[in-house]
């Protein structure tokens, strides 16, 4: 995830669910759960969901777990 934030300019402006799942290293079902709980800002294009790269970065920064 840190690499994503560092190199986000190399990613497209809009990410699909499978791309977000790959970045977060989770399943696509978990990403859909985040979308339905409105924890992750998104919009629909036809039948697909799109997440802006900046919104994903914001989500990652807001939900950072501080290691002790």
Predicted model as a PDB file, atoms N, CA, C, CB and O in Angstrom, pLDDT in the B-factor column:
MODEL        1                                                                  
ATOM      1  N   UNK A   1       0.805  -1.187   0.000  1.00 63.00           N  
ATOM      2  CA  UNK A   1       0.000   0.000   0.000  1.00 63.00           C  
ATOM      3  C   UNK A   1       0.853   1.257   0.000  1.00 63.00           C  
ATOM      4  CB  UNK A   1      -0.919  -0.006   1.180  1.00 63.00           C  
ATOM      5  O   UNK A   1       0.487   2.262  -0.609  1.00 63.00           O  
ATOM      6  N   UNK A   2       1.973   1.204   0.672  1.00 65.00           N  
ATOM      7  CA  UNK A   2       2.854   2.374   0.708  1.00 65.00           C  
ATOM      8  C   UNK A   2       3.376   2.663  -0.689  1.00 65.00           C  
ATOM      9  CB  UNK A   2       4.032   2.155   1.691  1.00 65.00           C  
ATOM     10  O   UNK A   2       3.505   3.825  -1.076  1.00 65.00           O  
ATOM     11  N   UNK A   3       3.677   1.615  -1.450  1.00 74.00           N  
ATOM     12  CA  UNK A   3       4.148   1.815  -2.819  1.00 74.00           C  
ATOM     13  C   UNK A   3       3.080   2.490  -3.661  1.00 74.00           C  
ATOM     14  CB  UNK A   3       4.553   0.480  -3.451  1.00 74.00           C  
ATOM     15  O   UNK A   3       3.388   3.315  -4.522  1.00 74.00           O  
ATOM     16  N   UNK A   4       1.816   2.137  -3.411  1.00 77.00           N  
ATOM     17  CA  UNK A   4       0.724   2.757  -4.161  1.00 77.00           C  
ATOM     18  C   UNK A   4       0.698   4.260  -3.924  1.00 77.00           C  
ATOM     19  CB  UNK A   4      -0.624   2.135  -3.768  1.00 77.00           C  
ATOM     20  O   UNK A   4       0.584   5.040  -4.870  1.00 77.00           O  
ATOM     21  N   UNK A   5       0.803   4.665  -2.662  1.00 72.00           N  
ATOM     22  CA  UNK A   5       0.772   6.093  -2.347  1.00 72.00           C  
ATOM     23  C   UNK A   5       1.973   6.795  -2.972  1.00 72.00           C  
ATOM     24  CB  UNK A   5       0.755   6.316  -0.818  1.00 72.00           C  
ATOM     25  O   UNK A   5       1.850   7.900  -3.502  1.00 72.00           O  
ATOM     26  N   UNK A   6       3.119   6.155  -2.908  1.00 74.00           N  
ATOM     27  CA  UNK A   6       4.343   6.763  -3.439  1.00 74.00           C  
ATOM     28  C   UNK A   6       4.289   6.889  -4.963  1.00 74.00           C  
ATOM     29  CB  UNK A   6       5.567   5.936  -3.025  1.00 74.00           C  
ATOM     30  O   UNK A   6       4.729   7.898  -5.515  1.00 74.00           O  
ATOM     31  N   UNK A   7       3.756   5.876  -5.643  1.00 75.00           N  
ATOM     32  CA  UNK A   7       3.760   5.850  -7.108  1.00 75.00           C  
ATOM     33  C   UNK A   7       2.361   5.991  -7.698  1.00 75.00           C  
ATOM     34  CB  UNK A   7       4.390   4.562  -7.600  1.00 75.00           C  
ATOM     35  O   UNK A   7       2.089   5.439  -8.764  1.00 75.00           O  
ATOM     36  N   UNK A   8       1.467   6.718  -7.026  1.00 79.00           N  
ATOM     37  CA  UNK A   8       0.085   6.803  -7.493  1.00 79.00           C  
ATOM     38  C   UNK A   8      -0.042   7.501  -8.835  1.00 79.00           C  
ATOM     39  CB  UNK A   8      -0.754   7.520  -6.476  1.00 79.00           C  
ATOM     40  O   UNK A   8      -1.041   7.312  -9.529  1.00 79.00           O  
ATOM     41  N   UNK A   9       0.931   8.292  -9.214  1.00 82.00           N  
ATOM     42  CA  UNK A   9       0.850   8.963 -10.512  1.00 82.00           C  
ATOM     43  C   UNK A   9       0.955   7.972 -11.671  1.00 82.00           C  
ATOM     44  CB  UNK A   9       1.951  10.014 -10.628  1.00 82.00           C  
ATOM     45  O   UNK A   9       0.552   8.293 -12.789  1.00 82.00           O  
ATOM     46  N   UNK A  10       1.483   6.786 -11.427  1.00 83.00           N  
ATOM     47  CA  UNK A  10       1.578   5.786 -12.480  1.00 83.00           C  
ATOM     48  C   UNK A  10       0.287   4.982 -12.629  1.00 83.00           C  
ATOM     49  CB  UNK A  10       2.736   4.854 -12.202  1.00 83.00           C  
ATOM     50  O   UNK A  10       0.162   4.190 -13.564  1.00 83.00           O  
ATOM     51  N   UNK A  11      -0.666   5.171 -11.727  1.00 85.00           N  
ATOM     52  CA  UNK A  11      -1.955   4.491 -11.799  1.00 85.00           C  
ATOM     53  C   UNK A  11      -2.952   5.370 -12.550  1.00 85.00           C  
ATOM     54  CB  UNK A  11      -2.482   4.153 -10.378  1.00 85.00           C  
ATOM     55  O   UNK A  11      -2.780   6.587 -12.619  1.00 85.00           O  
ATOM     56  N   UNK A  12      -3.993   4.756 -13.112  1.00 88.00           N  
ATOM     57  CA  UNK A  12      -5.012   5.567 -13.782  1.00 88.00           C  
ATOM     58  C   UNK A  12      -5.783   6.424 -12.773  1.00 88.00           C  
ATOM     59  CB  UNK A  12      -5.985   4.664 -14.563  1.00 88.00           C  
ATOM     60  O   UNK A  12      -5.751   6.154 -11.572  1.00 88.00           O  
ATOM     61  N   UNK A  13      -6.468   7.449 -13.261  1.00 91.00           N  
ATOM     62  CA  UNK A  13      -7.231   8.330 -12.378  1.00 91.00           C  
ATOM     63  C   UNK A  13      -8.382   7.608 -11.701  1.00 91.00           C  
ATOM     64  CB  UNK A  13      -7.760   9.513 -13.154  1.00 91.00           C  
ATOM     65  O   UNK A  13      -8.718   7.911 -10.556  1.00 91.00           O  
ATOM     66  N   UNK A  14      -8.990   6.659 -12.395  1.00 94.00           N  
ATOM     67  CA  UNK A  14     -10.116   5.894 -11.862  1.00 94.00           C  
ATOM     68  C   UNK A  14      -9.743   4.422 -11.805  1.00 94.00           C  
ATOM     69  CB  UNK A  14     -11.391   6.102 -12.722  1.00 94.00           C  
ATOM     70  O   UNK A  14      -9.247   3.855 -12.778  1.00 94.00           O  
ATOM     71  N   UNK A  15      -9.986   3.815 -10.655  1.00 95.00           N  
ATOM     72  CA  UNK A  15      -9.660   2.408 -10.454  1.00 95.00           C  
ATOM     73  C   UNK A  15     -10.937   1.584 -10.384  1.00 95.00           C  
ATOM     74  CB  UNK A  15      -8.823   2.217  -9.174  1.00 95.00           C  
ATOM     75  O   UNK A  15     -11.970   2.058  -9.911  1.00 95.00           O  
ATOM     76  N   UNK A  16     -10.855   0.351 -10.857  1.00 95.00           N  
ATOM     77  CA  UNK A  16     -11.973  -0.571 -10.738  1.00 95.00           C  
ATOM     78  C   UNK A  16     -11.825  -1.354  -9.435  1.00 95.00           C  
ATOM     79  CB  UNK A  16     -12.042  -1.530 -11.964  1.00 95.00           C  
ATOM     80  O   UNK A  16     -10.789  -1.294  -8.773  1.00 95.00           O  
ATOM     81  N   UNK A  17     -12.875  -2.086  -9.084  1.00 96.00           N  
ATOM     82  CA  UNK A  17     -12.897  -2.814  -7.813  1.00 96.00           C  
ATOM     83  C   UNK A  17     -11.742  -3.806  -7.739  1.00 96.00           C  
ATOM     84  CB  UNK A  17     -14.236  -3.547  -7.634  1.00 96.00           C  
ATOM     85  O   UNK A  17     -11.091  -3.909  -6.699  1.00 96.00           O  
ATOM     86  N   UNK A  18     -11.477  -4.530  -8.809  1.00 96.00           N  
ATOM     87  CA  UNK A  18     -10.417  -5.531  -8.777  1.00 96.00           C  
ATOM     88  C   UNK A  18      -9.050  -4.888  -8.575  1.00 96.00           C  
ATOM     89  CB  UNK A  18     -10.425  -6.348 -10.064  1.00 96.00           C  
ATOM     90  O   UNK A  18      -8.176  -5.478  -7.941  1.00 96.00           O  
ATOM     91  N   UNK A  19      -8.857  -3.681  -9.110  1.00 94.00           N  
ATOM     92  CA  UNK A  19      -7.584  -2.987  -8.926  1.00 94.00           C  
ATOM     93  C   UNK A  19      -7.419  -2.536  -7.481  1.00 94.00           C  
ATOM     94  CB  UNK A  19      -7.485  -1.783  -9.871  1.00 94.00           C  
ATOM     95  O   UNK A  19      -6.332  -2.642  -6.914  1.00 94.00           O  
ATOM     96  N   UNK A  20      -8.499  -2.032  -6.885  1.00 94.00           N  
ATOM     97  CA  UNK A  20      -8.449  -1.627  -5.478  1.00 94.00           C  
ATOM     98  C   UNK A  20      -8.179  -2.836  -4.597  1.00 94.00           C  
ATOM     99  CB  UNK A  20      -9.766  -0.938  -5.055  1.00 94.00           C  
ATOM    100  O   UNK A  20      -7.402  -2.751  -3.646  1.00 94.00           O  
ATOM    101  N   UNK A  21      -8.814  -3.960  -4.905  1.00 95.00           N  
ATOM    102  CA  UNK A  21      -8.592  -5.187  -4.135  1.00 95.00           C  
ATOM    103  C   UNK A  21      -7.130  -5.625  -4.217  1.00 95.00           C  
ATOM    104  CB  UNK A  21      -9.510  -6.314  -4.640  1.00 95.00           C  
ATOM    105  O   UNK A  21      -6.557  -6.079  -3.227  1.00 95.00           O  
ATOM    106  N   UNK A  22      -6.547  -5.489  -5.372  1.00 93.00           N  
ATOM    107  CA  UNK A  22      -5.138  -5.861  -5.539  1.00 93.00           C  
ATOM    108  C   UNK A  22      -4.236  -4.930  -4.734  1.00 93.00           C  
ATOM    109  CB  UNK A  22      -4.742  -5.828  -7.028  1.00 93.00           C  
ATOM    110  O   UNK A  22      -3.278  -5.388  -4.110  1.00 93.00           O  
ATOM    111  N   UNK A  23      -4.528  -3.634  -4.740  1.00 91.00           N  
ATOM    112  CA  UNK A  23      -3.730  -2.665  -3.990  1.00 91.00           C  
ATOM    113  C   UNK A  23      -3.847  -2.906  -2.499  1.00 91.00           C  
ATOM    114  CB  UNK A  23      -4.160  -1.241  -4.325  1.00 91.00           C  
ATOM    115  O   UNK A  23      -2.851  -2.861  -1.777  1.00 91.00           O  
ATOM    116  N   UNK A  24      -5.080  -3.164  -2.028  1.00 90.00           N  
ATOM    117  CA  UNK A  24      -5.311  -3.388  -0.602  1.00 90.00           C  
ATOM    118  C   UNK A  24      -4.962  -4.800  -0.155  1.00 90.00           C  
ATOM    119  CB  UNK A  24      -6.747  -3.101  -0.269  1.00 90.00           C  
ATOM    120  O   UNK A  24      -4.946  -5.096   1.039  1.00 90.00           O  
ATOM    121  N   UNK A  25      -4.685  -5.664  -1.115  1.00 90.00           N  
ATOM    122  CA  UNK A  25      -4.384  -7.072  -0.852  1.00 90.00           C  
ATOM    123  C   UNK A  25      -5.539  -7.731  -0.096  1.00 90.00           C  
ATOM    124  CB  UNK A  25      -3.070  -7.206  -0.048  1.00 90.00           C  
ATOM    125  O   UNK A  25      -5.362  -8.321   0.969  1.00 90.00           O  
ATOM    126  N   UNK A  26      -6.724  -7.606  -0.689  1.00 93.00           N  
ATOM    127  CA  UNK A  26      -7.926  -8.193  -0.103  1.00 93.00           C  
ATOM    128  C   UNK A  26      -8.789  -8.728  -1.241  1.00 93.00           C  
ATOM    129  CB  UNK A  26      -8.716  -7.143   0.766  1.00 93.00           C  
ATOM    130  O   UNK A  26      -8.401  -8.670  -2.408  1.00 93.00           O  
ATOM    131  N   UNK A  27      -9.949  -9.244  -0.893  1.00 96.00           N  
ATOM    132  CA  UNK A  27     -10.852  -9.758  -1.923  1.00 96.00           C  
ATOM    133  C   UNK A  27     -11.712  -8.642  -2.490  1.00 96.00           C  
ATOM    134  CB  UNK A  27     -11.738 -10.872  -1.355  1.00 96.00           C  
ATOM    135  O   UNK A  27     -11.875  -7.591  -1.870  1.00 96.00           O  
ATOM    136  N   UNK A  28     -12.254  -8.875  -3.660  1.00 96.00           N  
ATOM    137  CA  UNK A  28     -13.151  -7.883  -4.254  1.00 96.00           C  
ATOM    138  C   UNK A  28     -14.434  -7.749  -3.437  1.00 96.00           C  
ATOM    139  CB  UNK A  28     -13.487  -8.263  -5.704  1.00 96.00           C  
ATOM    140  O   UNK A  28     -15.054  -6.685  -3.434  1.00 96.00           O  
ATOM    141  N   UNK A  29     -14.833  -8.801  -2.752  1.00 97.00           N  
ATOM    142  CA  UNK A  29     -16.026  -8.733  -1.897  1.00 97.00           C  
ATOM    143  C   UNK A  29     -15.820  -7.761  -0.749  1.00 97.00           C  
ATOM    144  CB  UNK A  29     -16.377 -10.122  -1.348  1.00 97.00           C  
ATOM    145  O   UNK A  29     -16.747  -7.052  -0.360  1.00 97.00           O  
ATOM    146  N   UNK A  30     -14.619  -7.723  -0.209  1.00 96.00           N  
ATOM    147  CA  UNK A  30     -14.329  -6.780   0.864  1.00 96.00           C  
ATOM    148  C   UNK A  30     -14.407  -5.349   0.349  1.00 96.00           C  
ATOM    149  CB  UNK A  30     -12.944  -7.056   1.467  1.00 96.00           C  
ATOM    150  O   UNK A  30     -14.901  -4.463   1.046  1.00 96.00           O  
ATOM    151  N   UNK A  31     -13.926  -5.122  -0.855  1.00 96.00           N  
ATOM    152  CA  UNK A  31     -14.000  -3.779  -1.448  1.00 96.00           C  
ATOM    153  C   UNK A  31     -15.456  -3.395  -1.657  1.00 96.00           C  
ATOM    154  CB  UNK A  31     -13.224  -3.719  -2.795  1.00 96.00           C  
ATOM    155  O   UNK A  31     -15.840  -2.259  -1.378  1.00 96.00           O  
ATOM    156  N   UNK A  32     -16.282  -4.336  -2.151  1.00 96.00           N  
ATOM    157  CA  UNK A  32     -17.707  -4.043  -2.307  1.00 96.00           C  
ATOM    158  C   UNK A  32     -18.344  -3.703  -0.962  1.00 96.00           C  
ATOM    159  CB  UNK A  32     -18.433  -5.236  -2.950  1.00 96.00           C  
ATOM    160  O   UNK A  32     -19.209  -2.831  -0.888  1.00 96.00           O  
ATOM    161  N   UNK A  33     -17.923  -4.383   0.095  1.00 96.00           N  
ATOM    162  CA  UNK A  33     -18.441  -4.091   1.431  1.00 96.00           C  
ATOM    163  C   UNK A  33     -18.082  -2.664   1.845  1.00 96.00           C  
ATOM    164  CB  UNK A  33     -17.889  -5.100   2.457  1.00 96.00           C  
ATOM    165  O   UNK A  33     -18.914  -1.955   2.410  1.00 96.00           O  
ATOM    166  N   UNK A  34     -16.854  -2.242   1.568  1.00 95.00           N  
ATOM    167  CA  UNK A  34     -16.446  -0.864   1.866  1.00 95.00           C  
ATOM    168  C   UNK A  34     -17.285   0.140   1.079  1.00 95.00           C  
ATOM    169  CB  UNK A  34     -14.954  -0.664   1.549  1.00 95.00           C  
ATOM    170  O   UNK A  34     -17.637   1.202   1.592  1.00 95.00           O  
ATOM    171  N   UNK A  35     -17.600  -0.200  -0.157  1.00 96.00           N  
ATOM    172  CA  UNK A  35     -18.409   0.687  -0.990  1.00 96.00           C  
ATOM    173  C   UNK A  35     -19.832   0.793  -0.454  1.00 96.00           C  
ATOM    174  CB  UNK A  35     -18.429   0.189  -2.439  1.00 96.00           C  
ATOM    175  O   UNK A  35     -20.393   1.886  -0.388  1.00 96.00           O  
ATOM    176  N   UNK A  36     -20.414  -0.340  -0.071  1.00 95.00           N  
ATOM    177  CA  UNK A  36     -21.791  -0.337   0.409  1.00 95.00           C  
ATOM    178  C   UNK A  36     -21.920   0.364   1.766  1.00 95.00           C  
ATOM    179  CB  UNK A  36     -22.309  -1.767   0.512  1.00 95.00           C  
ATOM    180  O   UNK A  36     -22.956   0.962   2.059  1.00 95.00           O  
ATOM    181  N   UNK A  37     -20.878   0.292   2.585  1.00 95.00           N  
ATOM    182  CA  UNK A  37     -20.880   0.986   3.876  1.00 95.00           C  
ATOM    183  C   UNK A  37     -20.514   2.461   3.725  1.00 95.00           C  
ATOM    184  CB  UNK A  37     -19.909   0.307   4.841  1.00 95.00           C  
ATOM    185  O   UNK A  37     -20.471   3.201   4.707  1.00 95.00           O  
ATOM    186  N   UNK A  38     -20.252   2.879   2.491  1.00 93.00           N  
ATOM    187  CA  UNK A  38     -19.874   4.258   2.159  1.00 93.00           C  
ATOM    188  C   UNK A  38     -18.600   4.697   2.885  1.00 93.00           C  
ATOM    189  CB  UNK A  38     -21.017   5.210   2.508  1.00 93.00           C  
ATOM    190  O   UNK A  38     -18.438   5.865   3.237  1.00 93.00           O  
ATOM    191  N   UNK A  39     -17.716   3.751   3.094  1.00 93.00           N  
ATOM    192  CA  UNK A  39     -16.420   4.068   3.683  1.00 93.00           C  
ATOM    193  C   UNK A  39     -15.432   4.516   2.617  1.00 93.00           C  
ATOM    194  CB  UNK A  39     -15.866   2.861   4.438  1.00 93.00           C  
ATOM    195  O   UNK A  39     -14.443   5.187   2.915  1.00 93.00           O  
ATOM    196  N   UNK A  40     -15.703   4.146   1.389  1.00 94.00           N  
ATOM    197  CA  UNK A  40     -14.827   4.464   0.271  1.00 94.00           C  
ATOM    198  C   UNK A  40     -15.658   5.195  -0.780  1.00 94.00           C  
ATOM    199  CB  UNK A  40     -14.161   3.172  -0.322  1.00 94.00           C  
ATOM    200  O   UNK A  40     -16.653   4.666  -1.275  1.00 94.00           O  
ATOM    201  N   UNK A  41     -15.247   6.399  -1.113  1.00 94.00           N  
ATOM    202  CA  UNK A  41     -15.985   7.216  -2.083  1.00 94.00           C  
ATOM    203  C   UNK A  41     -15.879   6.570  -3.461  1.00 94.00           C  
ATOM    204  CB  UNK A  41     -15.439   8.681  -2.117  1.00 94.00           C  
ATOM    205  O   UNK A  41     -14.801   6.152  -3.883  1.00 94.00           O  
ATOM    206  N   UNK A  42     -17.009   6.495  -4.150  1.00 95.00           N  
ATOM    207  CA  UNK A  42     -17.037   5.852  -5.465  1.00 95.00           C  
ATOM    208  C   UNK A  42     -18.182   6.416  -6.292  1.00 95.00           C  
ATOM    209  CB  UNK A  42     -17.176   4.319  -5.328  1.00 95.00           C  
ATOM    210  O   UNK A  42     -19.000   7.193  -5.800  1.00 95.00           O  
ATOM    211  N   UNK A  43     -18.225   6.016  -7.541  1.00 94.00           N  
ATOM    212  CA  UNK A  43     -19.356   6.311  -8.406  1.00 94.00           C  
ATOM    213  C   UNK A  43     -19.508   5.169  -9.390  1.00 94.00           C  
ATOM    214  CB  UNK A  43     -19.172   7.670  -9.145  1.00 94.00           C  
ATOM    215  O   UNK A  43     -18.587   4.378  -9.596  1.00 94.00           O  
ATOM    216  N   UNK A  44     -20.673   5.095  -9.987  1.00 93.00           N  
ATOM    217  CA  UNK A  44     -20.967   4.004 -10.909  1.00 93.00           C  
ATOM    218  C   UNK A  44     -20.881   4.462 -12.345  1.00 93.00           C  
ATOM    219  CB  UNK A  44     -22.341   3.428 -10.632  1.00 93.00           C  
ATOM    220  O   UNK A  44     -21.297   5.567 -12.695  1.00 93.00           O  
ATOM    221  N   UNK A  45     -20.337   3.595 -13.165  1.00 90.00           N  
ATOM    222  CA  UNK A  45     -20.326   3.793 -14.611  1.00 90.00           C  
ATOM    223  C   UNK A  45     -20.964   2.534 -15.185  1.00 90.00           C  
ATOM    224  CB  UNK A  45     -18.847   4.044 -15.188  1.00 90.00           C  
ATOM    225  O   UNK A  45     -20.319   1.488 -15.273  1.00 90.00           O  
ATOM    226  N   UNK A  46     -22.212   2.636 -15.567  1.00 93.00           N  
ATOM    227  CA  UNK A  46     -22.942   1.449 -16.018  1.00 93.00           C  
ATOM    228  C   UNK A  46     -23.118   0.489 -14.861  1.00 93.00           C  
ATOM    229  CB  UNK A  46     -22.209   0.756 -17.186  1.00 93.00           C  
ATOM    230  O   UNK A  46     -23.716   0.836 -13.842  1.00 93.00           O  
ATOM    231  N   UNK A  47     -22.597  -0.720 -15.017  1.00 91.00           N  
ATOM    232  CA  UNK A  47     -22.690  -1.723 -13.958  1.00 91.00           C  
ATOM    233  C   UNK A  47     -21.432  -1.774 -13.093  1.00 91.00           C  
ATOM    234  CB  UNK A  47     -22.949  -3.090 -14.563  1.00 91.00           C  
ATOM    235  O   UNK A  47     -21.377  -2.526 -12.120  1.00 91.00           O  
ATOM    236  N   UNK A  48     -20.434  -0.986 -13.441  1.00 93.00           N  
ATOM    237  CA  UNK A  48     -19.161  -1.033 -12.721  1.00 93.00           C  
ATOM    238  C   UNK A  48     -19.029   0.126 -11.753  1.00 93.00           C  
ATOM    239  CB  UNK A  48     -17.997  -1.024 -13.699  1.00 93.00           C  
ATOM    240  O   UNK A  48     -19.620   1.189 -11.942  1.00 93.00           O  
ATOM    241  N   UNK A  49     -18.244  -0.098 -10.717  1.00 96.00           N  
ATOM    242  CA  UNK A  49     -17.917   0.949  -9.759  1.00 96.00           C  
ATOM    243  C   UNK A  49     -16.542   1.497 -10.078  1.00 96.00           C  
ATOM    244  CB  UNK A  49     -17.974   0.418  -8.309  1.00 96.00           C  
ATOM    245  O   UNK A  49     -15.647   0.760 -10.492  1.00 96.00           O  
ATOM    246  N   UNK A  50     -16.378   2.800  -9.883  1.00 96.00           N  
ATOM    247  CA  UNK A  50     -15.088   3.439 -10.108  1.00 96.00           C  
ATOM    248  C   UNK A  50     -14.701   4.190  -8.848  1.00 96.00           C  
ATOM    249  CB  UNK A  50     -15.133   4.395 -11.337  1.00 96.00           C  
ATOM    250  O   UNK A  50     -15.526   4.856  -8.223  1.00 96.00           O  
ATOM    251  N   UNK A  51     -13.430   4.071  -8.485  1.00 96.00           N  
ATOM    252  CA  UNK A  51     -12.880   4.748  -7.316  1.00 96.00           C  
ATOM    253  C   UNK A  51     -11.738   5.619  -7.805  1.00 96.00           C  
ATOM    254  CB  UNK A  51     -12.400   3.727  -6.216  1.00 96.00           C  
ATOM    255  O   UNK A  51     -10.808   5.133  -8.450  1.00 96.00           O  
ATOM    256  N   UNK A  52     -11.811   6.902  -7.499  1.00 95.00           N  
ATOM    257  CA  UNK A  52     -10.726   7.791  -7.913  1.00 95.00           C  
ATOM    258  C   UNK A  52      -9.484   7.500  -7.084  1.00 95.00           C  
ATOM    259  CB  UNK A  52     -11.139   9.276  -7.770  1.00 95.00           C  
ATOM    260  O   UNK A  52      -9.578   7.179  -5.899  1.00 95.00           O  
ATOM    261  N   UNK A  53      -8.331   7.614  -7.711  1.00 94.00           N  
ATOM    262  CA  UNK A  53      -7.057   7.335  -7.055  1.00 94.00           C  
ATOM    263  C   UNK A  53      -6.875   8.215  -5.819  1.00 94.00           C  
ATOM    264  CB  UNK A  53      -5.895   7.548  -8.032  1.00 94.00           C  
ATOM    265  O   UNK A  53      -6.418   7.738  -4.781  1.00 94.00           O  
ATOM    266  N   UNK A  54      -7.226   9.478  -5.925  1.00 92.00           N  
ATOM    267  CA  UNK A  54      -7.088  10.398  -4.782  1.00 92.00           C  
ATOM    268  C   UNK A  54      -7.989   9.990  -3.621  1.00 92.00           C  
ATOM    269  CB  UNK A  54      -7.416  11.835  -5.212  1.00 92.00           C  
ATOM    270  O   UNK A  54      -7.608  10.137  -2.459  1.00 92.00           O  
ATOM    271  N   UNK A  55      -9.182   9.478  -3.926  1.00 94.00           N  
ATOM    272  CA  UNK A  55     -10.081   9.021  -2.861  1.00 94.00           C  
ATOM    273  C   UNK A  55      -9.536   7.784  -2.166  1.00 94.00           C  
ATOM    274  CB  UNK A  55     -11.470   8.729  -3.425  1.00 94.00           C  
ATOM    275  O   UNK A  55      -9.703   7.625  -0.957  1.00 94.00           O  
ATOM    276  N   UNK A  56      -8.890   6.915  -2.915  1.00 93.00           N  
ATOM    277  CA  UNK A  56      -8.281   5.734  -2.303  1.00 93.00           C  
ATOM    278  C   UNK A  56      -7.119   6.139  -1.399  1.00 93.00           C  
ATOM    279  CB  UNK A  56      -7.797   4.752  -3.386  1.00 93.00           C  
ATOM    280  O   UNK A  56      -6.957   5.582  -0.313  1.00 93.00           O  
ATOM    281  N   UNK A  57      -6.317   7.095  -1.833  1.00 90.00           N  
ATOM    282  CA  UNK A  57      -5.211   7.593  -1.000  1.00 90.00           C  
ATOM    283  C   UNK A  57      -5.764   8.210   0.276  1.00 90.00           C  
ATOM    284  CB  UNK A  57      -4.354   8.633  -1.774  1.00 90.00           C  
ATOM    285  O   UNK A  57      -5.235   7.970   1.361  1.00 90.00           O  
ATOM    286  N   UNK A  58      -6.811   8.992   0.156  1.00 91.00           N  
ATOM    287  CA  UNK A  58      -7.447   9.616   1.328  1.00 91.00           C  
ATOM    288  C   UNK A  58      -7.964   8.538   2.287  1.00 91.00           C  
ATOM    289  CB  UNK A  58      -8.613  10.552   0.888  1.00 91.00           C  
ATOM    290  O   UNK A  58      -7.783   8.644   3.500  1.00 91.00           O  
ATOM    291  N   UNK A  59      -8.606   7.502   1.741  1.00 91.00           N  
ATOM    292  CA  UNK A  59      -9.106   6.398   2.552  1.00 91.00           C  
ATOM    293  C   UNK A  59      -7.973   5.711   3.301  1.00 91.00           C  
ATOM    294  CB  UNK A  59      -9.846   5.387   1.679  1.00 91.00           C  
ATOM    295  O   UNK A  59      -8.099   5.412   4.488  1.00 91.00           O  
ATOM    296  N   UNK A  60      -6.876   5.462   2.614  1.00 89.00           N  
ATOM    297  CA  UNK A  60      -5.740   4.783   3.235  1.00 89.00           C  
ATOM    298  C   UNK A  60      -5.132   5.629   4.357  1.00 89.00           C  
ATOM    299  CB  UNK A  60      -4.673   4.462   2.180  1.00 89.00           C  
ATOM    300  O   UNK A  60      -4.762   5.093   5.402  1.00 89.00           O  
ATOM    301  N   UNK A  61      -5.028   6.932   4.152  1.00 87.00           N  
ATOM    302  CA  UNK A  61      -4.460   7.807   5.170  1.00 87.00           C  
ATOM    303  C   UNK A  61      -5.381   7.946   6.374  1.00 87.00           C  
ATOM    304  CB  UNK A  61      -4.172   9.174   4.582  1.00 87.00           C  
ATOM    305  O   UNK A  61      -4.907   7.999   7.509  1.00 87.00           O  
ATOM    306  N   UNK A  62      -6.695   8.006   6.142  1.00 88.00           N  
ATOM    307  CA  UNK A  62      -7.649   8.154   7.241  1.00 88.00           C  
ATOM    308  C   UNK A  62      -7.784   6.887   8.063  1.00 88.00           C  
ATOM    309  CB  UNK A  62      -9.000   8.553   6.706  1.00 88.00           C  
ATOM    310  O   UNK A  62      -8.100   6.948   9.251  1.00 88.00           O  
ATOM    311  N   UNK A  63      -7.550   5.745   7.445  1.00 85.00           N  
ATOM    312  CA  UNK A  63      -7.752   4.467   8.131  1.00 85.00           C  
ATOM    313  C   UNK A  63      -6.439   3.764   8.458  1.00 85.00           C  
ATOM    314  CB  UNK A  63      -8.613   3.558   7.282  1.00 85.00           C  
ATOM    315  O   UNK A  63      -6.388   2.542   8.597  1.00 85.00           O  
ATOM    316  N   UNK A  64      -5.407   4.539   8.575  1.00 79.00           N  
ATOM    317  CA  UNK A  64      -4.093   3.989   8.890  1.00 79.00           C  
ATOM    318  C   UNK A  64      -4.099   3.458  10.320  1.00 79.00           C  
ATOM    319  CB  UNK A  64      -2.983   5.061   8.706  1.00 79.00           C  
ATOM    320  O   UNK A  64      -4.627   4.096  11.230  1.00 79.00           O  
ATOM    321  N   UNK A  65      -3.514   2.296  10.499  1.00 61.00           N  
ATOM    322  CA  UNK A  65      -3.392   1.713  11.831  1.00 61.00           C  
ATOM    323  C   UNK A  65      -1.974   1.995  12.309  1.00 61.00           C  
ATOM    324  CB  UNK A  65      -3.707   0.163  11.826  1.00 61.00           C  
ATOM    325  O   UNK A  65      -1.004   1.586  11.671  1.00 61.00           O  
ATOM    326  N   UNK A  66      -1.861   2.681  13.412  1.00 55.00           N  
ATOM    327  CA  UNK A  66      -0.536   3.011  13.952  1.00 55.00           C  
ATOM    328  C   UNK A  66       0.045   1.809  14.672  1.00 55.00           C  
ATOM    329  CB  UNK A  66      -0.615   4.221  14.911  1.00 55.00           C  
ATOM    330  O   UNK A  66      -0.557   1.283  15.607  1.00 55.00           O  
ATOM    331  N   UNK A  67       1.194   1.387  14.241  1.00 44.00           N  
ATOM    332  CA  UNK A  67       1.881   0.274  14.894  1.00 44.00           C  
ATOM    333  C   UNK A  67       2.531   0.758  16.174  1.00 44.00           C  
ATOM    334  CB  UNK A  67       2.934  -0.355  13.958  1.00 44.00           C  
ATOM    335  O   UNK A  67       3.095   1.851  16.227  1.00 44.00           O  
ATOM    336  N   UNK A  68       2.447  -0.064  17.197  1.00 42.00           N  
ATOM    337  CA  UNK A  68       3.021   0.301  18.499  1.00 42.00           C  
ATOM    338  C   UNK A  68       4.381  -0.306  18.648  1.00 42.00           C  
ATOM    339  CB  UNK A  68       2.119  -0.146  19.651  1.00 42.00           C  
ATOM    340  O   UNK A  68       5.032  -0.117  19.676  1.00 42.00           O  
TER     341      UNK A  68                                                      
ENDMDL                                                                          
END                                                                             
